[in-house]
Amino acid sequence: MTRSGSLPLELTSFVGRRHEIAEGKRLLAAGRMVTLTGAGGVGKTRLACRIAAELSRDFRDGVWLIDLSPLVAGDLLVETVAAAVGCPRPDLDSVAEFLHDKRALLVLDNCEHLHCECAGLTGDLLAMSPELSILATSRQALHVAGEQIFEVPPLTVPDAAEMPLDDALRNEAVRLFEDRATSVVPDFRVNEANSATVARLCRRLEGIPLAIELAAVRVQVLSVQQILQRIDNRFRLLTAGPTTAPPRQKTLRALLDWSYDLCSDDERALWERLSVFSGGCCLDAIECVCPGGGIAPESVVDVLGRLVDKSIVQRRGQGRFGMLDTLRQYGSERLAESGLDRALRLRHRDWCRGLAARAEAEWFGEQQMDWLARLTEEQGNVRAALEFCLSEPGEAWAALEIAAAMWSHRLSWSSPSEGHHWLERALAQEPGAGALRAKALWVDAWLVLLRGEAQAAKPLLDECRELAERLGDEAELAGAVHITGFATLLTGDFPRAFELLEEALSRRRALGHRGNAWVALFQLAMTAVLMGDPRAAKLCEEVLETAVRANAEWSVSYALWVAALDRWRQGDHGRAATMMRDAVRLKLRCNDHLGLAQCLEGLAWILADDEQYDQAARMLGAAHMTWRSIGTSLSGLGHLAGAHDRCESTVRRHLKEETFKAAFERGSQLTVDQAAAIALDEKLTRRAEGVQPGSDVASVLTRREREIAELVAQGLSNKQIAEDLVISQRTAECHVENILRKLNFTSRSQIAKTWASRQAS
């Protein structure tokens, strides 16, 4: 882990808290576990981020903010932490091992709703990772051994309403009010005329930052005196909170009640309905889930804008909206009181169903990367919908539908383990026979195979096939055959795997399942390469051409990987290494650690046969580290074990034992990002990338690329090439870009000149 992290940029000014920052830094210097406690809205998160930012130089391996508020249950806590720090293997031992020698700071934000789970995790991580420090925020202490508690106080407020203006302007609460009020009314200032009223207002709000911020935005329509009057009236009405609640919690509730009452009916309704979203949402989701019952579909945007203006809703990036957790919880309580809670959660569930279905239908195409990003962004909502379905009687079928549809975007889960987690629970609750169950069975089998658990996959596939045959469902029978072929490939039984995958490909194509067919084709090509079948080259070319033609970059990364292995098998080590590095670049863009592990492994094989034994040993170590980090090992991936063993044997034969061990150890100590950076270093190979002197330029191009290069040489534009070959212009552009990259050219004229010389010779 290089020095890095995930602390957000501060979008508004940070006011005051000098003493609290100093105290937080002192406590972290004195111990390894500090919990900031206090009422909701008191500013724990902002304070934690500021403390962490000021201490970032002390933590050479990174400072990581992990927001736990989107999690609806503790089952995925470890996976969330693993994903945040870059440890793809989502179990406690792996995270602890990953952090074992790291001097890092984890900021665990919003622990209160997962109190017991957070207490267990922090205690275990601190015990197993001696240089790790944790800064947590929670409404109550976690009660972990060695934990130091720092109760975050409200901002300081004026001691008296009547005080000199200079003193008022130095007060934290007054400064915060002025700063936030200025953001909505630029010419607002605390002055002699209003300073006493502002001071009284801050005292009535007891210095709670959220309360002050919500009040400050009211200067758009109210004077400070009018704001104070309304707060005073509301506070007198709301005095009967729970007897066990701290006074500040009662005050915040009163403020939220007051903010709620100041909203119009449609604003209140939208506030309540937005609470069903977790981790934010996009406008299309709001327009799908929230209209009706007083909110006309065409008025959603206007009502949402008013809630943004009133600081009830926040803009979170391009076209995304969310609420502070305190406000979301308040809205959720109000929604439950209205009796509409279940209806809205069903709408939210159906929106997630539609999202998953569209992602599955469109995954193999030019929107592939966009869908990966979108589904990653919507993890909180998908999890909330799945949890609702699995806790609401009779709704487990919907969880099966959503989780099974996500097979096409497995990277949207924190790991294959998370997808398996949801499917396992849903399958247990929905035992009824049906096509949906059959699909979920082969998807779940595929996920456990990716975890290297062949024995766990077998009963799932057996039941899937039996059920699909009984139902006469060709689609799910194709799925059973396909994943059985993949399972057979993993055992190293290449001839049998080839037969099954060939059958699966035929079935997928007959059904018109374009994306599924490509996956079967890719796995068929992989099988052919690994068994040395003469059909391998043609299959690899088809796999790459199909992915490039679809502009599916994630799929292209896998096509490049298998094509690189085919080049290696043919003895073209330079071209094989180039293609493998191209695959690595795409893997990094996709954050695909499983695919990256395969690339590192393949690069080691290429380097060994290219007599770069020290580098090959280091790549073997890096691959070993990456396999381990994602919870997989070559013992569960028999299709790669043979080539791995031959590579290791070759390297050991040409290096002294101590030299091999040292190089392997250097590789195994790298982080995933460092391993990728080493793999991409041009110094890894003594030979230059691209076309070697005296070689035929056509040898590095696919058949389609050679065809397009000839048309470029004839002077045709991309549009004309597209028309001539009956392909899209974007596909033609993509092919030309690939030709330029493969030949290390920068212009079309270089292609034309090279092709002319080739034809002349």
NORWO-V237953 format. One record per backbone hydrogen bond with DSSP energy under -1.0 kcal/mol. NH is the residue of the N-H (numbers start at 1). CO is the residue of the C=O. E is the energy in kcal/mol with one decimal. If there is no record, write none. Layout:
BEGIN
<<NH	CO	E> <NH	CO	E>>
END
This chain:
BEGIN
<<6	63	-1.7> <21	17	-2.7> <22	18	-2.2> <23	19	-2.5> <24	20	-2.7> <25	21	-2.3> <26	22	-2.1> <27	23	-2.5> <28	24	-2.1> <29	25	-1.7> <30	26	-1.6> <31	27	-1.7> <34	134	-2.4> <35	148	-2.6> <36	136	-3.6> <37	150	-1.8> <42	39	-1.7> <47	43	-1.9> <48	44	-2.6> <49	45	-2.5> <50	46	-2.1> <51	47	-2.6> <52	48	-2.7> <53	49	-2.5> <54	50	-2.2> <55	51	-1.3> <58	55	-1.9> <59	56	-1.4> <61	103	-2.3> <62	59	-1.8> <63	4	-1.6> <64	105	-2.8> <66	107	-3.1> <68	109	-2.6> <71	68	-1.4> <77	74	-1.7> <80	76	-2.3> <81	77	-2.2> <82	78	-2.7> <83	79	-2.7> <84	80	-2.0> <85	81	-2.0> <87	82	-2.9> <89	629	-1.5> <91	89	-1.3> <95	91	-2.3> <96	92	-2.8> <97	93	-2.5> <98	94	-2.8> <99	95	-2.2> <102	99	-1.5> <104	102	-1.2> <105	62	-2.0> <106	133	-2.4> <107	64	-3.5> <108	135	-1.4> <109	66	-2.3> <111	137	-2.3> <114	111	-1.8> <118	114	-3.0> <119	115	-2.1> <120	116	-2.4> <121	117	-2.5> <122	118	-2.7> <123	119	-2.0> <124	120	-2.1> <125	121	-2.8> <126	122	-2.4> <127	123	-1.7> <128	124	-1.9> <129	125	-1.8> <132	129	-1.7> <133	104	-2.2> <134	32	-3.0> <135	106	-3.0> <136	34	-2.9> <137	108	-2.4> <138	36	-2.4> <147	144	-2.4> <148	33	-2.4> <150	35	-2.6> <152	37	-3.2> <155	207	-2.9> <168	164	-2.2> <169	165	-2.5> <171	168	-1.2> <173	156	-2.1> <175	171	-2.5> <176	172	-2.4> <177	173	-2.4> <178	174	-2.7> <179	175	-2.5> <180	176	-2.5> <181	177	-2.5> <182	178	-2.4> <184	181	-1.1> <185	181	-2.5> <188	185	-2.6> <195	191	-2.4> <198	194	-2.7> <199	195	-2.5> <200	196	-2.2> <201	197	-2.7> <202	198	-2.7> <203	199	-1.9> <204	200	-2.6> <205	201	-1.9> <206	203	-1.3> <207	202	-1.7> <208	205	-1.8> <210	41	-2.5> <212	208	-2.5> <213	209	-2.8> <214	210	-2.5> <215	211	-2.1> <216	212	-2.7> <217	213	-1.5> <218	215	-1.5> <219	216	-1.7> <220	217	-1.3> <221	218	-1.9> <222	218	-2.7> <227	223	-2.3> <228	224	-2.4> <229	225	-2.3> <230	226	-2.1> <231	227	-2.2> <232	228	-2.6> <233	229	-2.3> <234	230	-2.3> <235	231	-2.7> <236	232	-1.8> <237	233	-1.5> <238	234	-2.1> <245	242	-1.4> <250	246	-1.6> <251	247	-2.3> <252	248	-2.5> <253	249	-2.4> <254	250	-2.5> <255	251	-2.5> <256	252	-2.7> <257	253	-2.8> <258	254	-2.5> <259	255	-3.0> <260	256	-2.6> <261	257	-2.5> <262	258	-1.6> <263	260	-1.1> <268	264	-2.6> <269	265	-2.3> <270	266	-2.1> <271	267	-2.5> <272	268	-2.5> <273	269	-2.4> <274	270	-2.6> <276	273	-1.6> <277	274	-1.6> <281	321	-2.5> <286	282	-1.8> <287	283	-2.7> <288	284	-1.2> <289	285	-2.5> <290	286	-2.5> <292	295	-3.5> <299	296	-1.9> <300	297	-1.0> <303	299	-2.6> <304	300	-2.9> <305	301	-2.3> <306	302	-1.8> <307	303	-1.9> <308	304	-2.1> <309	305	-2.3> <310	306	-1.5> <311	308	-1.7> <312	307	-2.2> <313	307	-1.5> <314	322	-3.8> <316	320	-3.5> <320	317	-1.2> <321	281	-3.2> <322	314	-2.1> <328	324	-2.5> <329	325	-2.7> <330	326	-1.9> <331	327	-2.4> <332	328	-2.3> <333	329	-2.2> <334	330	-2.1> <335	331	-2.4> <336	332	-2.2> <337	333	-2.0> <338	334	-1.5> <340	335	-1.1> <344	340	-2.4> <345	341	-2.2> <346	342	-2.1> <347	343	-1.8> <348	344	-2.6> <349	345	-2.4> <350	346	-2.4> <351	347	-2.3> <352	348	-2.2> <353	349	-2.2> <354	350	-2.4> <355	351	-2.4> <356	352	-2.6> <357	353	-2.4> <358	354	-2.5> <359	355	-2.3> <360	356	-2.2> <361	357	-2.3> <362	358	-2.0> <365	363	-1.4> <368	365	-1.9> <371	367	-2.7> <372	368	-2.0> <373	369	-2.2> <374	370	-2.7> <375	371	-2.8> <376	372	-1.7> <377	373	-2.1> <378	374	-1.6> <379	376	-1.3> <382	378	-2.6> <383	379	-2.8> <384	380	-2.2> <385	381	-2.5> <386	382	-2.6> <387	383	-2.8> <388	384	-2.2> <389	385	-2.6> <390	386	-2.1> <392	388	-1.3> <395	392	-1.8> <398	395	-1.1> <399	395	-1.0> <400	396	-2.1> <401	397	-2.1> <402	398	-2.6> <403	399	-2.6> <404	400	-2.4> <405	401	-1.7> <407	404	-1.5> <409	406	-1.7> <412	409	-2.7> <413	410	-1.3> <419	415	-1.3> <420	416	-2.2> <421	417	-2.3> <422	418	-1.9> <423	419	-2.3> <424	420	-2.9> <425	421	-1.6> <426	422	-2.5> <427	423	-3.0> <428	424	-1.7> <429	425	-1.4> <430	426	-1.5> <438	434	-2.1> <439	435	-2.4> <440	436	-2.3> <441	437	-2.1> <442	438	-1.7> <443	439	-2.2> <444	440	-2.5> <445	441	-2.3> <446	442	-2.1> <447	443	-2.1> <448	444	-2.3> <449	445	-2.0> <450	446	-1.8> <452	449	-1.9> <453	448	-2.5> <457	453	-1.1> <458	454	-1.4> <461	457	-2.3> <462	458	-2.6> <463	459	-2.2> <464	460	-2.2> <465	461	-2.7> <466	462	-2.2> <467	463	-2.6> <468	464	-2.9> <469	465	-2.5> <470	466	-2.0> <471	467	-2.1> <472	468	-1.2> <473	468	-2.2> <477	473	-1.8> <478	474	-2.2> <479	475	-1.5> <480	476	-2.2> <481	477	-2.5> <482	478	-2.6> <483	479	-2.5> <484	480	-1.9> <485	481	-2.2> <486	482	-2.0> <487	483	-2.7> <488	484	-2.3> <489	485	-2.2> <490	486	-2.1> <492	489	-1.5> <493	488	-1.5> <494	492	-1.7> <497	493	-2.3> <498	494	-2.8> <499	495	-1.8> <500	496	-2.2> <501	497	-2.9> <502	498	-2.3> <503	499	-2.0> <504	500	-2.7> <505	501	-2.7> <506	502	-2.1> <507	503	-2.4> <508	504	-3.0> <509	505	-2.5> <510	506	-2.1> <511	507	-1.6> <513	508	-2.3> <514	512	-1.5> <517	513	-2.8> <518	514	-1.9> <519	515	-1.9> <520	516	-2.2> <521	517	-2.5> <522	518	-2.8> <523	519	-2.5> <524	520	-2.1> <525	521	-2.5> <526	522	-2.5> <527	523	-2.1> <528	524	-2.3> <529	525	-2.4> <530	526	-2.5> <531	527	-1.7> <532	529	-1.1> <533	528	-2.8> <536	533	-2.0> <539	535	-2.2> <540	536	-2.9> <541	537	-2.2> <542	538	-2.0> <543	539	-2.6> <544	540	-2.4> <545	541	-2.6> <546	542	-2.5> <547	543	-1.9> <548	544	-2.8> <549	545	-2.8> <550	546	-1.5> <551	548	-1.2> <552	547	-2.0> <556	552	-2.3> <557	553	-1.9> <558	554	-1.2> <559	555	-2.4> <560	556	-3.0> <561	557	-1.6> <562	558	-2.3> <563	559	-2.4> <564	560	-2.5> <565	561	-1.8> <566	562	-1.7> <567	563	-2.3> <568	564	-2.4> <569	565	-2.4> <570	566	-1.6> <571	568	-1.5> <572	567	-2.5> <573	571	-1.5> <576	572	-2.3> <577	573	-2.5> <578	574	-1.9> <579	575	-2.5> <580	576	-2.2> <581	577	-2.2> <582	578	-2.1> <583	579	-2.1> <584	580	-2.0> <585	581	-2.1> <586	582	-1.6> <587	583	-2.4> <588	584	-2.2> <589	585	-1.5> <590	586	-1.9> <591	587	-1.1> <592	587	-2.2> <593	591	-1.0> <596	592	-2.0> <597	593	-2.3> <598	594	-1.6> <599	595	-1.9> <600	596	-2.7> <601	597	-2.2> <602	598	-2.6> <603	599	-2.7> <604	600	-1.8> <605	601	-1.6> <606	602	-2.1> <607	603	-2.7> <608	604	-2.2> <609	605	-1.9> <610	606	-1.2> <611	608	-1.5> <612	607	-2.9> <616	612	-2.2> <617	613	-2.4> <618	614	-1.9> <619	615	-2.4> <620	616	-2.3> <621	617	-1.9> <622	618	-2.3> <623	619	-2.9> <624	620	-2.4> <625	621	-2.2> <626	622	-2.2> <627	623	-3.1> <628	624	-2.2> <629	625	-2.1> <630	626	-1.2> <631	628	-1.5> <632	627	-2.4> <636	633	-1.7> <637	634	-1.0> <638	490	-1.7> <640	637	-1.8> <644	640	-2.1> <645	641	-2.8> <646	642	-2.2> <647	643	-2.3> <648	644	-2.8> <649	645	-2.4> <650	646	-2.3> <651	647	-2.6> <652	648	-2.6> <653	649	-1.8> <654	650	-1.1> <655	651	-1.1> <660	656	-2.6> <661	657	-2.5> <662	658	-2.0> <663	659	-2.3> <664	660	-2.9> <665	661	-2.5> <666	662	-2.1> <667	663	-2.0> <668	664	-2.3> <669	665	-1.2> <670	667	-1.3> <675	671	-2.7> <676	672	-2.1> <677	673	-2.2> <678	674	-2.5> <679	675	-2.3> <680	676	-1.8> <684	681	-2.2> <685	682	-1.3> <695	692	-2.4> <699	696	-1.9> <700	697	-1.3> <701	698	-1.3> <706	702	-2.5> <707	703	-1.9> <708	704	-2.3> <709	705	-2.7> <710	706	-1.8> <711	707	-1.4> <712	708	-2.5> <713	709	-2.3> <714	710	-1.1> <715	712	-2.0> <716	711	-2.0> <721	717	-2.7> <722	718	-2.5> <723	719	-2.1> <724	720	-2.5> <725	721	-2.4> <727	722	-2.2> <732	728	-2.1> <733	729	-2.6> <734	730	-2.2> <735	731	-2.2> <736	732	-2.3> <737	733	-2.5> <738	734	-2.1> <739	735	-2.3> <740	736	-2.5> <741	737	-2.3> <742	738	-2.8> <743	739	-2.2> <745	740	-2.6> <752	748	-2.5> <753	749	-2.7> <754	750	-2.4> <755	751	-2.7> <756	752	-2.3> <757	753	-2.4> <758	754	-2.3> <759	755	-2.3> <760	756	-2.2> <761	757	-1.8>>
END
